[in-house]
Amino acid sequence: MAPRDSGLGNDLDLELEEGSFEEEGNMDEERWALVIESYSCKMAGEDKQMFKQFCQEGLPHVLEALSPPQTSGVSPNKQSQSQSGDEGEGPLSDQCSRKTLFYLIATLNASFRPDYDFSRAKSHDFSREPSLNWVFNAVNSSLSSAAGEEFNRLQPQLWQAVDDEICLSECDIYSYNPDLDSDPYGEEGNLWSFNYFFYNKRLKRIVFFTCRSVSLFMAPRDSGLGNDLDLELEEGSFEEEGNMDEERWALV
């Protein structure tokens, strides 16, 4: 996996002000962090070695069972056709090739390194999402509830930038839904989180879209969420030999 010098969001001036919400009469404050990164699936160096080790457990084209999507009540048998052709004769949302699974794991490692290692992640930690529209609505609902009108105003620009980078209509969408022990957002005070992968096989590219919301009253002091809620563009360094560099949006 190689990070892309994608220019994601270069033309966007995205700012979200601090917000709070009131539920059942008690005022509660939250901080949320949003990161969007684009990665190339072209392997080099360390990634090639990791892929070789990964394939010792099964050939790249072998299908792995996934968990049913958590964001949908639709039966897996009624999901839309996969864009990448990973499906076999079983339910379309319940499987992907081992090569695709490796890409998902490598993306997690690149995004969360050096704090976390996902090398032991299994296929059942991932799901294939039922449709772009479902993910679109789920993300918008979560972020609208957290940031209100500020996010609603910026929402079209954000999704247009993602579409320009990955061509959403061609993507298979996966999510990472681990148990608490394996969740990088599993610390006390986490209100909600999501991890989506938009995989375009033709472009050999993945856009990773991850977000979490943390209660200020319960979050640990080292949660990494600052006191000011501003959506900033952070441009990462570019390494040609394929160890992840990134370009990201981050709420810090």
Secondary structure, DSSP 8 states (H G I E B T S, - for coil): -EE----TTTT--------EEEETTEEEEEEEEEEEEEEE----THHHHHHHHHGGGS-TTSEEE-B--TT--S-GGG----SS----SS-GGGEEEHHHHHHHHHHHHHHHTTT---TT--GGGEEE-S-HHHHHHHHHHHHHHHHTHHHHHHHHHHHHHHHHHH-GGG-EEEEE---GGG-TT-STTEEEEEEEEEEETTTTEEEEEEEEEEETTTS-TTSS--SS--EEEEE----TTSS---EEEEE-
